Amino acid sequence: QVQLVEPGGGSVQVGGSLRLSCEASGYPFSSSCRGWFRQAPGKEREGVATFDRGGNTSVADSVKGRFTISKDNAKNTLYLQMNRLKPEDTAMYYCAADTPRYRKGDFYCVGVLDFGSRGQGTQVTVSS
């Protein structure tokens, strides 16, 4: 079973930047579905960004143009670069991973909120 550790996070002022990292062990990260989601107090979880098994990325409209997901397969590490941060980005951020599913001759990834493994989460706080 994959284990995910997120050592990043922290506090930053509006307009600032942070980079989150997620170190994976126990599974060939490069062939899995990988991504980030977040949850703010009193709000629903929100998918932020994902990689599918083919390396294609998907980014939520709320962070498009500001957040970038990237990876280092050699280090089994996933990153989330967050720029031009806003107070509404304040949340607990989670790294998540899943084994690709198989259906009708093809592999696919479910939505990041349904991924089978996740990290412990890291707090990001944006203050004005």
VOPA-295521 format. One record per atom (N, C-alpha, C): residue number from 0; residue in three letters; x, y negated, z. Coordinates in pm, 1 decimal. Layout:
% residues N
{rec NUM; 'ALA'; {X; Y; Z}}
...
This chain:
% residues 128
{rec 0; 'GLN'; {85.2; 118.5; 0.0}}
{rec 0; 'GLN'; {0.0; 0.0; 0.0}}
{rec 0; 'GLN'; {89.1; -124.0; 0.0}}
{rec 1; 'VAL'; {50.1; -222.4; -80.7}}
{rec 1; 'VAL'; {131.0; -341.8; -90.4}}
{rec 1; 'VAL'; {117.9; -425.0; 36.9}}
{rec 2; 'GLN'; {227.7; -482.8; 80.4}}
{rec 2; 'GLN'; {228.8; -576.6; 192.5}}
{rec 2; 'GLN'; {272.4; -712.1; 141.1}}
{rec 3; 'LEU'; {202.5; -814.6; 184.7}}
{rec 3; 'LEU'; {225.8; -948.9; 134.3}}
{rec 3; 'LEU'; {256.8; -1042.4; 250.4}}
{rec 4; 'VAL'; {364.0; -1119.1; 236.8}}
{rec 4; 'VAL'; {405.1; -1212.6; 341.2}}
{rec 4; 'VAL'; {420.9; -1350.3; 279.7}}
{rec 5; 'GLU'; {358.9; -1449.3; 343.9}}
{rec 5; 'GLU'; {362.3; -1586.3; 292.4}}
{rec 5; 'GLU'; {433.3; -1676.2; 391.8}}
{rec 6; 'PRO'; {560.5; -1704.3; 371.6}}
{rec 6; 'PRO'; {634.8; -1786.5; 467.1}}
{rec 6; 'PRO'; {619.3; -1937.2; 447.5}}
{rec 7; 'GLY'; {547.6; -1982.0; 345.1}}
{rec 7; 'GLY'; {541.1; -2125.4; 314.4}}
{rec 7; 'GLY'; {433.9; -2197.5; 392.0}}
{rec 8; 'GLY'; {380.3; -2303.5; 334.2}}
{rec 8; 'GLY'; {275.6; -2381.7; 397.5}}
{rec 8; 'GLY'; {332.4; -2499.5; 473.1}}
{rec 9; 'GLY'; {242.7; -2577.9; 534.7}}
{rec 9; 'GLY'; {286.1; -2691.2; 613.1}}
{rec 9; 'GLY'; {194.4; -2809.2; 595.6}}
{rec 10; 'SER'; {242.8; -2925.8; 640.9}}
{rec 10; 'SER'; {165.7; -3049.3; 633.4}}
{rec 10; 'SER'; {233.2; -3145.7; 538.3}}
{rec 11; 'VAL'; {151.7; -3220.6; 467.6}}
{rec 11; 'VAL'; {204.3; -3315.1; 369.1}}
{rec 11; 'VAL'; {105.1; -3430.1; 355.4}}
{rec 12; 'GLN'; {154.3; -3543.8; 312.0}}
{rec 12; 'GLN'; {65.2; -3658.1; 290.2}}
{rec 12; 'GLN'; {1.9; -3651.2; 151.7}}
{rec 13; 'VAL'; {-105.7; -3724.9; 136.5}}
{rec 13; 'VAL'; {-174.7; -3730.2; 7.5}}
{rec 13; 'VAL'; {-76.0; -3767.3; -102.6}}
{rec 14; 'GLY'; {-85.2; -3692.7; -212.3}}
{rec 14; 'GLY'; {4.0; -3716.9; -324.5}}
{rec 14; 'GLY'; {133.2; -3638.5; -319.8}}
{rec 15; 'GLY'; {156.4; -3572.3; -207.6}}
{rec 15; 'GLY'; {279.1; -3496.0; -192.3}}
{rec 15; 'GLY'; {270.9; -3358.9; -258.1}}
{rec 16; 'SER'; {378.0; -3282.7; -239.7}}
{rec 16; 'SER'; {389.4; -3150.2; -300.8}}
{rec 16; 'SER'; {431.1; -3045.6; -198.5}}
{rec 17; 'LEU'; {390.5; -2923.6; -225.0}}
{rec 17; 'LEU'; {433.4; -2807.7; -146.6}}
{rec 17; 'LEU'; {445.4; -2689.8; -240.9}}
{rec 18; 'ARG'; {533.5; -2598.0; -206.3}}
{rec 18; 'ARG'; {540.1; -2472.9; -281.0}}
{rec 18; 'ARG'; {519.2; -2357.5; -184.9}}
{rec 19; 'LEU'; {420.2; -2277.1; -214.0}}
{rec 19; 'LEU'; {395.5; -2155.9; -136.8}}
{rec 19; 'LEU'; {463.5; -2038.6; -205.6}}
{rec 20; 'SER'; {510.2; -1945.8; -124.4}}
{rec 20; 'SER'; {567.6; -1823.9; -178.5}}
{rec 20; 'SER'; {501.9; -1703.4; -113.4}}
{rec 21; 'CYS'; {506.3; -1592.0; -182.8}}
{rec 21; 'CYS'; {445.4; -1468.7; -136.1}}
{rec 21; 'CYS'; {537.6; -1353.4; -173.1}}
{rec 22; 'GLU'; {592.3; -1289.4; -72.2}}
{rec 22; 'GLU'; {685.2; -1179.7; -93.9}}
{rec 22; 'GLU'; {611.9; -1047.6; -76.6}}
{rec 23; 'ALA'; {623.0; -963.2; -178.6}}
{rec 23; 'ALA'; {551.6; -836.5; -178.3}}
{rec 23; 'ALA'; {645.6; -719.0; -157.1}}
{rec 24; 'SER'; {594.8; -616.1; -91.9}}
{rec 24; 'SER'; {670.4; -492.4; -75.5}}
{rec 24; 'SER'; {572.6; -376.1; -81.6}}
{rec 25; 'GLY'; {625.2; -261.0; -117.7}}
{rec 25; 'GLY'; {542.7; -140.4; -116.7}}
{rec 25; 'GLY'; {468.7; -112.5; -245.8}}
{rec 26; 'TYR'; {489.6; -195.5; -347.6}}
{rec 26; 'TYR'; {417.5; -175.7; -472.5}}
{rec 26; 'TYR'; {490.6; -251.9; -581.0}}
{rec 27; 'PRO'; {493.7; -198.6; -703.9}}
{rec 27; 'PRO'; {555.0; -274.4; -814.5}}
{rec 27; 'PRO'; {470.7; -395.6; -849.2}}
{rec 28; 'PHE'; {504.9; -503.5; -787.3}}
{rec 28; 'PHE'; {427.0; -626.2; -797.2}}
{rec 28; 'PHE'; {405.4; -670.2; -941.1}}
{rec 29; 'SER'; {504.6; -644.5; -1023.5}}
{rec 29; 'SER'; {499.8; -695.4; -1160.7}}
{rec 29; 'SER'; {386.7; -634.7; -1241.3}}
{rec 30; 'SER'; {337.6; -518.3; -1202.3}}
{rec 30; 'SER'; {232.3; -453.5; -1280.1}}
{rec 30; 'SER'; {95.5; -466.2; -1213.9}}
{rec 31; 'SER'; {86.9; -545.8; -1109.4}}
{rec 31; 'SER'; {-39.8; -559.2; -1038.7}}
{rec 31; 'SER'; {-109.6; -689.7; -1075.5}}
{rec 32; 'CYS'; {-232.9; -700.3; -1032.9}}
{rec 32; 'CYS'; {-306.4; -826.2; -1041.5}}
{rec 32; 'CYS'; {-264.2; -908.2; -921.1}}
{rec 33; 'ARG'; {-232.6; -1034.6; -939.8}}
{rec 33; 'ARG'; {-178.6; -1117.0; -831.1}}
{rec 33; 'ARG'; {-242.9; -1255.5; -834.1}}
{rec 34; 'GLY'; {-254.8; -1314.8; -717.7}}
{rec 34; 'GLY'; {-312.2; -1448.7; -719.0}}
{rec 34; 'GLY'; {-320.8; -1511.2; -582.2}}
{rec 35; 'TRP'; {-383.1; -1627.1; -579.2}}
{rec 35; 'TRP'; {-401.8; -1703.8; -456.6}}
{rec 35; 'TRP'; {-549.5; -1743.2; -444.0}}
{rec 36; 'PHE'; {-597.9; -1741.1; -320.8}}
{rec 36; 'PHE'; {-726.2; -1801.9; -293.2}}
{rec 36; 'PHE'; {-712.6; -1882.7; -164.9}}
{rec 37; 'ARG'; {-811.4; -1964.7; -135.9}}
{rec 37; 'ARG'; {-805.0; -2048.7; -16.5}}
{rec 37; 'ARG'; {-940.5; -2054.5; 51.8}}
{rec 38; 'GLN'; {-935.6; -2091.9; 177.7}}
{rec 38; 'GLN'; {-1058.9; -2110.4; 252.2}}
{rec 38; 'GLN'; {-1042.6; -2226.3; 349.1}}
{rec 39; 'ALA'; {-1126.3; -2325.6; 332.4}}
{rec 39; 'ALA'; {-1128.1; -2439.7; 422.5}}
{rec 39; 'ALA'; {-1230.4; -2413.6; 532.8}}
{rec 40; 'PRO'; {-1213.3; -2477.3; 648.2}}
{rec 40; 'PRO'; {-1306.9; -2457.2; 758.0}}
{rec 40; 'PRO'; {-1451.1; -2486.7; 716.5}}
{rec 41; 'GLY'; {-1540.3; -2392.5; 741.5}}
{rec 41; 'GLY'; {-1680.1; -2411.7; 711.7}}
{rec 41; 'GLY'; {-1717.7; -2398.9; 565.9}}
{rec 42; 'LYS'; {-1621.5; -2356.6; 482.8}}
{rec 42; 'LYS'; {-1649.6; -2344.9; 339.1}}
{rec 42; 'LYS'; {-1627.5; -2202.2; 291.3}}
{rec 43; 'GLU'; {-1682.3; -2174.8; 174.1}}
{rec 43; 'GLU'; {-1662.9; -2044.5; 111.6}}
{rec 43; 'GLU'; {-1519.0; -2030.6; 60.8}}
{rec 44; 'ARG'; {-1474.6; -1908.3; 48.3}}
{rec 44; 'ARG'; {-1345.5; -1884.2; -13.5}}
{rec 44; 'ARG'; {-1348.9; -1928.7; -159.7}}
{rec 45; 'GLU'; {-1236.1; -1973.6; -206.4}}
{rec 45; 'GLU'; {-1228.3; -2024.0; -343.2}}
{rec 45; 'GLU'; {-1104.3; -1967.5; -411.7}}
{rec 46; 'GLY'; {-1122.8; -1904.3; -524.9}}
{rec 46; 'GLY'; {-1009.1; -1859.3; -603.2}}
{rec 46; 'GLY'; {-931.5; -1978.6; -655.4}}
{rec 47; 'VAL'; {-799.7; -1974.1; -646.9}}
{rec 47; 'VAL'; {-717.0; -2087.2; -687.3}}
{rec 47; 'VAL'; {-644.1; -2057.7; -818.7}}
{rec 48; 'ALA'; {-571.0; -1947.1; -823.7}}
{rec 48; 'ALA'; {-492.8; -1915.6; -943.3}}
{rec 48; 'ALA'; {-459.2; -1767.6; -943.9}}
{rec 49; 'THR'; {-449.2; -1710.1; -1062.3}}
{rec 49; 'THR'; {-419.0; -1567.8; -1073.8}}
{rec 49; 'THR'; {-329.3; -1538.7; -1193.8}}
{rec 50; 'PHE'; {-260.0; -1424.1; -1182.5}}
{rec 50; 'PHE'; {-193.0; -1359.7; -1294.2}}
{rec 50; 'PHE'; {-266.7; -1229.4; -1320.3}}
{rec 51; 'ASP'; {-295.0; -1198.8; -1447.0}}
{rec 51; 'ASP'; {-342.8; -1064.1; -1473.7}}
{rec 51; 'ASP'; {-222.4; -974.8; -1503.3}}
{rec 52; 'ARG'; {-246.9; -847.3; -1528.6}}
{rec 52; 'ARG'; {-135.4; -754.2; -1545.0}}
{rec 52; 'ARG'; {-55.4; -784.0; -1670.5}}
{rec 53; 'GLY'; {-111.8; -858.4; -1762.0}}
{rec 53; 'GLY'; {-40.4; -897.2; -1882.8}}
{rec 53; 'GLY'; {39.1; -1025.0; -1867.2}}
{rec 54; 'GLY'; {33.0; -1084.4; -1746.7}}
{rec 54; 'GLY'; {107.2; -1207.2; -1723.5}}
{rec 54; 'GLY'; {32.6; -1333.2; -1760.5}}
{rec 55; 'ASN'; {-93.7; -1320.9; -1799.8}}
{rec 55; 'ASN'; {-173.7; -1438.5; -1832.0}}
{rec 55; 'ASN'; {-222.0; -1504.4; -1703.3}}
{rec 56; 'THR'; {-226.7; -1637.7; -1702.1}}
{rec 56; 'THR'; {-264.6; -1710.2; -1581.3}}
{rec 56; 'THR'; {-404.2; -1769.5; -1595.0}}
{rec 57; 'SER'; {-464.6; -1789.4; -1479.9}}
{rec 57; 'SER'; {-593.5; -1855.9; -1473.0}}
{rec 57; 'SER'; {-589.5; -1947.7; -1351.5}}
{rec 58; 'VAL'; {-633.7; -2071.8; -1367.8}}
{rec 58; 'VAL'; {-628.0; -2170.4; -1260.6}}
{rec 58; 'VAL'; {-766.1; -2233.9; -1244.5}}
{rec 59; 'ALA'; {-809.2; -2251.6; -1121.9}}
{rec 59; 'ALA'; {-939.8; -2311.4; -1095.2}}
{rec 59; 'ALA'; {-945.6; -2454.9; -1146.4}}
{rec 60; 'ASP'; {-1063.0; -2496.3; -1190.2}}
{rec 60; 'ASP'; {-1080.3; -2633.1; -1240.9}}
{rec 60; 'ASP'; {-1043.3; -2737.6; -1135.0}}
{rec 61; 'SER'; {-1068.9; -2706.1; -1008.9}}
{rec 61; 'SER'; {-1045.0; -2802.7; -901.8}}
{rec 61; 'SER'; {-897.2; -2835.0; -882.6}}
{rec 62; 'VAL'; {-809.3; -2748.9; -931.8}}
{rec 62; 'VAL'; {-665.1; -2770.9; -913.8}}
{rec 62; 'VAL'; {-589.8; -2775.0; -1045.1}}
{rec 63; 'LYS'; {-662.7; -2762.7; -1154.4}}
{rec 63; 'LYS'; {-597.6; -2759.2; -1285.9}}
{rec 63; 'LYS'; {-521.2; -2889.0; -1310.1}}
{rec 64; 'GLY'; {-400.0; -2873.8; -1360.9}}
{rec 64; 'GLY'; {-315.3; -2989.8; -1384.7}}
{rec 64; 'GLY'; {-233.5; -3031.2; -1264.2}}
{rec 65; 'ARG'; {-264.0; -2975.3; -1147.0}}
{rec 65; 'ARG'; {-189.8; -3008.0; -1025.1}}
{rec 65; 'ARG'; {-118.9; -2886.7; -966.8}}
{rec 66; 'PHE'; {-178.4; -2770.8; -978.3}}
{rec 66; 'PHE'; {-121.3; -2648.1; -921.8}}
{rec 66; 'PHE'; {-72.2; -2559.1; -1035.1}}
{rec 67; 'THR'; {38.4; -2490.4; -1008.5}}
{rec 67; 'THR'; {94.7; -2396.6; -1106.0}}
{rec 67; 'THR'; {130.4; -2266.7; -1035.5}}
{rec 68; 'ILE'; {86.5; -2157.0; -1091.9}}
{rec 68; 'ILE'; {122.7; -2025.7; -1038.5}}
{rec 68; 'ILE'; {239.9; -1972.3; -1119.6}}
{rec 69; 'SER'; {335.2; -1912.7; -1050.6}}
{rec 69; 'SER'; {450.3; -1855.0; -1120.0}}
{rec 69; 'SER'; {496.2; -1731.2; -1044.0}}
{rec 70; 'LYS'; {591.6; -1659.8; -1101.3}}
{rec 70; 'LYS'; {635.4; -1534.7; -1039.5}}
{rec 70; 'LYS'; {780.5; -1507.8; -1069.5}}
{rec 71; 'ASP'; {840.7; -1429.8; -984.5}}
{rec 71; 'ASP'; {975.1; -1379.2; -1006.5}}
{rec 71; 'ASP'; {967.0; -1228.9; -985.0}}
{rec 72; 'ASN'; {953.8; -1154.8; -1093.2}}
{rec 72; 'ASN'; {935.1; -1010.2; -1081.5}}
{rec 72; 'ASN'; {1056.2; -942.8; -1016.9}}
{rec 73; 'ALA'; {1174.5; -994.1; -1043.4}}
{rec 73; 'ALA'; {1295.2; -934.1; -986.0}}
{rec 73; 'ALA'; {1294.5; -943.1; -834.0}}
{rec 74; 'LYS'; {1234.5; -1048.5; -781.8}}
{rec 74; 'LYS'; {1228.4; -1068.8; -636.8}}
{rec 74; 'LYS'; {1094.0; -1022.9; -578.8}}
{rec 75; 'ASN'; {1005.7; -972.7; -664.1}}
{rec 75; 'ASN'; {873.1; -931.7; -617.3}}
{rec 75; 'ASN'; {803.7; -1046.2; -543.6}}
{rec 76; 'THR'; {812.0; -1164.1; -599.6}}
{rec 76; 'THR'; {762.2; -1283.7; -530.8}}
{rec 76; 'THR'; {670.5; -1363.7; -623.1}}
{rec 77; 'LEU'; {563.6; -1413.0; -563.3}}
{rec 77; 'LEU'; {466.1; -1497.8; -630.8}}
{rec 77; 'LEU'; {474.9; -1636.8; -570.1}}
{rec 78; 'TYR'; {455.3; -1739.5; -652.7}}
{rec 78; 'TYR'; {463.4; -1876.6; -604.7}}
{rec 78; 'TYR'; {337.9; -1954.8; -642.7}}
{rec 79; 'LEU'; {313.1; -2058.8; -564.8}}
{rec 79; 'LEU'; {209.2; -2155.6; -600.4}}
{rec 79; 'LEU'; {267.8; -2294.2; -576.0}}
{rec 80; 'GLN'; {297.1; -2363.7; -685.6}}
{rec 80; 'GLN'; {346.3; -2500.2; -676.4}}
{rec 80; 'GLN'; {227.2; -2594.1; -674.4}}
{rec 81; 'MET'; {218.1; -2675.4; -570.1}}
{rec 81; 'MET'; {104.4; -2764.8; -552.5}}
{rec 81; 'MET'; {154.1; -2908.8; -554.7}}
{rec 82; 'ASN'; {110.4; -2983.9; -653.1}}
{rec 82; 'ASN'; {148.6; -3124.1; -668.4}}
{rec 82; 'ASN'; {26.9; -3214.9; -655.3}}
{rec 83; 'ARG'; {53.5; -3340.9; -628.8}}
{rec 83; 'ARG'; {-52.5; -3443.5; -617.0}}
{rec 83; 'ARG'; {-164.7; -3392.9; -524.8}}
{rec 84; 'LEU'; {-123.2; -3348.5; -409.0}}
{rec 84; 'LEU'; {-217.7; -3288.1; -314.6}}
{rec 84; 'LEU'; {-318.9; -3390.4; -263.8}}
{rec 85; 'LYS'; {-438.8; -3339.9; -239.9}}
{rec 85; 'LYS'; {-550.5; -3421.8; -193.5}}
{rec 85; 'LYS'; {-599.8; -3368.7; -58.6}}
{rec 86; 'PRO'; {-668.6; -3450.8; 19.4}}
{rec 86; 'PRO'; {-722.2; -3401.1; 147.2}}
{rec 86; 'PRO'; {-810.8; -3277.4; 129.8}}
{rec 87; 'GLU'; {-884.2; -3269.7; 19.6}}
{rec 87; 'GLU'; {-972.3; -3154.7; -2.7}}
{rec 87; 'GLU'; {-897.0; -3026.1; -34.9}}
{rec 88; 'ASP'; {-765.4; -3035.4; -51.1}}
{rec 88; 'ASP'; {-683.6; -2914.6; -68.2}}
{rec 88; 'ASP'; {-648.0; -2851.5; 66.0}}
{rec 89; 'THR'; {-679.8; -2918.6; 174.1}}
{rec 89; 'THR'; {-652.2; -2864.0; 307.1}}
{rec 89; 'THR'; {-729.8; -2734.7; 326.9}}
{rec 90; 'ALA'; {-657.3; -2627.8; 356.2}}
{rec 90; 'ALA'; {-719.5; -2495.9; 369.8}}
{rec 90; 'ALA'; {-614.6; -2395.7; 414.0}}
{rec 91; 'MET'; {-662.7; -2277.1; 447.4}}
{rec 91; 'MET'; {-573.7; -2162.2; 464.2}}
{rec 91; 'MET'; {-560.0; -2098.2; 326.6}}
{rec 92; 'TYR'; {-436.7; -2079.0; 284.8}}
{rec 92; 'TYR'; {-409.3; -2021.4; 154.1}}
{rec 92; 'TYR'; {-362.7; -1876.7; 170.4}}
{rec 93; 'TYR'; {-417.6; -1791.4; 87.2}}
{rec 93; 'TYR'; {-387.2; -1648.5; 94.1}}
{rec 93; 'TYR'; {-332.6; -1600.0; -40.2}}
{rec 94; 'CYS'; {-229.5; -1521.8; -31.6}}
{rec 94; 'CYS'; {-180.0; -1447.2; -146.3}}
{rec 94; 'CYS'; {-256.2; -1315.1; -151.1}}
{rec 95; 'ALA'; {-286.0; -1267.1; -270.4}}
{rec 95; 'ALA'; {-360.5; -1142.1; -282.9}}
{rec 95; 'ALA'; {-309.8; -1062.1; -402.1}}
{rec 96; 'ALA'; {-329.5; -931.6; -394.4}}
{rec 96; 'ALA'; {-286.2; -842.5; -501.9}}
{rec 96; 'ALA'; {-381.3; -724.4; -512.4}}
{rec 97; 'ASP'; {-381.9; -663.8; -627.7}}
{rec 97; 'ASP'; {-472.3; -551.3; -650.0}}
{rec 97; 'ASP'; {-417.6; -463.4; -760.7}}
{rec 98; 'THR'; {-454.4; -338.1; -757.1}}
{rec 98; 'THR'; {-421.1; -245.4; -863.9}}
{rec 98; 'THR'; {-517.8; -267.9; -979.3}}
{rec 99; 'PRO'; {-467.4; -278.5; -1101.5}}
{rec 99; 'PRO'; {-558.6; -294.5; -1214.6}}
{rec 99; 'PRO'; {-658.8; -180.1; -1221.3}}
{rec 100; 'ARG'; {-782.6; -212.6; -1254.2}}
{rec 100; 'ARG'; {-886.3; -111.4; -1269.5}}
{rec 100; 'ARG'; {-887.0; -59.8; -1413.3}}
{rec 101; 'TYR'; {-944.9; 56.9; -1432.7}}
{rec 101; 'TYR'; {-948.8; 116.9; -1566.5}}
{rec 101; 'TYR'; {-1093.6; 141.8; -1606.5}}
{rec 102; 'ARG'; {-1126.8; 97.4; -1725.5}}
{rec 102; 'ARG'; {-1261.7; 119.0; -1775.0}}
{rec 102; 'ARG'; {-1260.5; 117.4; -1926.8}}
{rec 103; 'LYS'; {-1318.6; 219.7; -1984.8}}
{rec 103; 'LYS'; {-1336.9; 227.8; -2130.1}}
{rec 103; 'LYS'; {-1207.5; 203.5; -2206.3}}
{rec 104; 'GLY'; {-1101.3; 268.7; -2162.0}}
{rec 104; 'GLY'; {-977.1; 264.0; -2236.2}}
{rec 104; 'GLY'; {-889.7; 143.3; -2212.4}}
{rec 105; 'ASP'; {-924.1; 61.0; -2114.7}}
{rec 105; 'ASP'; {-845.2; -58.9; -2092.2}}
{rec 105; 'ASP'; {-834.1; -86.6; -1942.3}}
{rec 106; 'PHE'; {-729.0; -157.0; -1906.4}}
{rec 106; 'PHE'; {-708.9; -199.0; -1769.2}}
{rec 106; 'PHE'; {-752.6; -345.2; -1754.0}}
{rec 107; 'TYR'; {-803.4; -376.7; -1635.8}}
{rec 107; 'TYR'; {-846.3; -514.3; -1613.6}}
{rec 107; 'TYR'; {-832.2; -546.5; -1465.7}}
{rec 108; 'CYS'; {-837.0; -675.9; -1436.0}}
{rec 108; 'CYS'; {-830.4; -722.0; -1297.7}}
{rec 108; 'CYS'; {-967.9; -774.7; -1255.6}}
{rec 109; 'VAL'; {-1007.5; -740.3; -1134.4}}
{rec 109; 'VAL'; {-1129.3; -799.9; -1078.5}}
{rec 109; 'VAL'; {-1095.8; -941.4; -1032.3}}
{rec 110; 'GLY'; {-1194.8; -1014.1; -985.6}}
{rec 110; 'GLY'; {-1169.8; -1148.9; -936.0}}
{rec 110; 'GLY'; {-1081.4; -1148.6; -812.8}}
{rec 111; 'VAL'; {-1004.1; -1254.6; -795.1}}
{rec 111; 'VAL'; {-905.8; -1260.7; -687.7}}
{rec 111; 'VAL'; {-970.5; -1247.2; -549.7}}
{rec 112; 'LEU'; {-1093.6; -1288.9; -534.3}}
{rec 112; 'LEU'; {-1160.4; -1276.1; -405.1}}
{rec 112; 'LEU'; {-1190.0; -1129.8; -371.7}}
{rec 113; 'ASP'; {-1184.2; -1043.6; -469.4}}
{rec 113; 'ASP'; {-1210.4; -901.2; -448.7}}
{rec 113; 'ASP'; {-1083.8; -816.8; -452.8}}
{rec 114; 'PHE'; {-967.8; -878.3; -458.9}}
{rec 114; 'PHE'; {-842.0; -803.2; -457.1}}
{rec 114; 'PHE'; {-831.6; -722.4; -327.9}}
{rec 115; 'GLY'; {-768.6; -605.4; -337.8}}
{rec 115; 'GLY'; {-766.0; -513.3; -225.3}}
{rec 115; 'GLY'; {-666.6; -546.3; -116.0}}
{rec 116; 'SER'; {-563.0; -622.3; -145.7}}
{rec 116; 'SER'; {-461.2; -655.0; -45.8}}
{rec 116; 'SER'; {-445.3; -806.0; -38.5}}
{rec 117; 'ARG'; {-419.7; -856.1; 81.7}}
{rec 117; 'ARG'; {-394.8; -998.8; 97.3}}
{rec 117; 'ARG'; {-294.9; -1020.5; 209.1}}
{rec 118; 'GLY'; {-231.7; -1138.2; 205.5}}
{rec 118; 'GLY'; {-137.9; -1173.6; 311.4}}
{rec 118; 'GLY'; {-210.6; -1226.9; 432.8}}
{rec 119; 'GLN'; {-133.0; -1270.4; 530.8}}
{rec 119; 'GLN'; {-191.4; -1318.7; 655.6}}
{rec 119; 'GLN'; {-242.6; -1461.0; 643.3}}
{rec 120; 'GLY'; {-206.3; -1527.7; 536.0}}
{rec 120; 'GLY'; {-250.1; -1664.1; 513.5}}
{rec 120; 'GLY'; {-151.0; -1764.6; 567.7}}
{rec 121; 'THR'; {-149.6; -1880.4; 504.4}}
{rec 121; 'THR'; {-63.3; -1989.1; 549.7}}
{rec 121; 'THR'; {-140.8; -2120.1; 540.4}}
{rec 122; 'GLN'; {-128.2; -2202.6; 642.6}}
{rec 122; 'GLN'; {-207.3; -2325.2; 649.8}}
{rec 122; 'GLN'; {-142.2; -2437.0; 569.4}}
{rec 123; 'VAL'; {-223.6; -2503.5; 490.1}}
{rec 123; 'VAL'; {-180.6; -2623.4; 418.5}}
{rec 123; 'VAL'; {-270.7; -2737.7; 464.7}}
{rec 124; 'THR'; {-208.8; -2844.7; 512.9}}
{rec 124; 'THR'; {-284.6; -2960.0; 561.7}}
{rec 124; 'THR'; {-237.5; -3084.6; 488.0}}
{rec 125; 'VAL'; {-331.9; -3154.5; 427.2}}
{rec 125; 'VAL'; {-301.7; -3276.1; 352.5}}
{rec 125; 'VAL'; {-367.6; -3392.7; 425.1}}
{rec 126; 'SER'; {-286.4; -3488.0; 467.1}}
{rec 126; 'SER'; {-339.3; -3601.2; 544.1}}
{rec 126; 'SER'; {-322.8; -3731.5; 467.7}}
{rec 127; 'SER'; {-417.1; -3822.1; 491.8}}
{rec 127; 'SER'; {-412.5; -3951.7; 423.1}}
{rec 127; 'SER'; {-341.2; -4055.2; 506.9}}
